[in-house]
Amino acid sequence: MTAGRRNLRILVVDDDSSMVATLRDILVFKRYAVDVAHSSEEAIESAKRRRPDCILMDIRMPGMNGFDTFRQIRQLWPAAAVIFMSAFPLPDVAVDQRGEVPDRLMAKPLDLDCLLRTIEHITTVTSVLIVDDDSGFCDTLT
């Protein structure tokens, strides 16, 4: 397992308080800064205040679902990596994305080694800005 980067902030969002507590404890042990939310509304408020680098979000929650929460948070903080979690069959929940694409979709129960590797991978990917007056060339490079 990897050791967390000291400045990386992760927001854990799930209506299951035991899932939130377990993930928080593991991520804190791995030296990540962790915020938690038990609802979509709490997640949006937390994202406004704390600007997470990565969000672990349950898809099916009472009230606003994870997809709608994801859209709102991406408008506030587009740089945040998002990992959706679901106890339901993944092909079924993936259809509900309506064109929005998370960085990763993981099945519950979570494989913790895989989750930690995924967090490390998606938060270290570097963006490249492509600038050229030939839009076709830019599209090709993209």
Buried (B, 14 or more C-beta within 10 A) or exposed (E): EEEBBEEBBBBBBBBBEEBBEBBBEBBEEBEBBBBBBBBBEBBBEBBEEEEBBBBBBBBBBEEBBBBBBBEBBBEEBEEBBBBBBBBEEEEEBBEEBEEEEBBBBBBBEBEEEEBBEBBBEBBEEEEEEEEEEEEEEEEEEE
